[in-house]
Amino acid sequence: MSTSRQNADSQVRLLRQAGCDRILVEAHSGANRKRPELEKLLTELSKGDTVVVVKLDRLSRSLRDLLSIVREIEGKGAHMRSLQDPLLDTTSPNGKLIFGIFAALAEYERDLIRARTIEGLAAARARGKRLGRREALNRKQKKSLVQLRQKGTSLRQLAQTFAVSKTTILRYLRLAEDNEKN
């Protein structure tokens, strides 16, 4: 549902008019897949039940999550219906067809995005771009780090000096040690 009480009240009224006997109001955003009321709904769902929402974006803001949620609903032998999106009603053959088309389009879009991403990364590598996160310390800082540690400076003090975590300090020290061995 909606985080706004006024919006939730009007949606509850519409759901009651549609004959819903049990109404769950979610206080968390539909952009987040992990929501207490949604989890409760999916857990308690039985074969033959119909999940009714006022609008599909009340169930999920992401087409990917929406498809996943509806598949889970269908997997339990239940159906999905949206009051303001009548074409998406899995209680009817036409609604199932439309939903299937949307699912296929979403998968197609994901595949296109994945292919473009792979192509873009390959092109960047070919241009000599170094991909990934920048290192926290430059070569000079790493050398200084090793020297300070050899002089007995604590990990905590090193982390404060270089403004990084102790884990980062340990990782650089291990890398320096490995490089000395090779």
C-alpha positions, 0 to 999 in steps of 0.5 A: 500500500502507501506510506501516506495515511490519506492515500492508504485510507482511499486505497483501503476504501477501494479494496473494500468496495472490490469485496476484499475481506482481508486488507494488509497495509504496508508502511514500507516503500514498494521500491523495497522487496523485503517488506513485513506485510508483503512477506506475511502475505506471501507466507499465508497465501493459499491455493485459490486466493486472489491478491488484489492491489489498487495499482501494480506500483503498490506491490512493487516499483520494479518490473523485475520484483513485480514479476518475481512476486506474481510468479511466487503468488502463482506458484502457490496456486493463487492469483493476482488482480489490480483494480486500476490495471485491469489487463493484468488479472491472472484470474483470466486467460487474457490477463495471464497472456498479458502478464506473460508478455510483460514477463518476456519483455522484462527478460528481453530488456534485462538481456539487452542491458546485460549485453550492452554492459559486457560490450561497454566493459570490453570496450573500456578495457580495450581503451586501456581503462582500469575498471573497478574501485580506485585503490585507497592508497597510492604507491608512495603511501603503501611504501610509507605504510610498510615502513611505519609498520616495520617501525612498530606503528600499531594497526589502529594508528596506521588506519588513522594516519591513512584514513582507512580501515584496519582491514585495508591496512592488513590487506596492503601489508599482506600484499607487500609481504607477498610481493617481497616473497615473489 
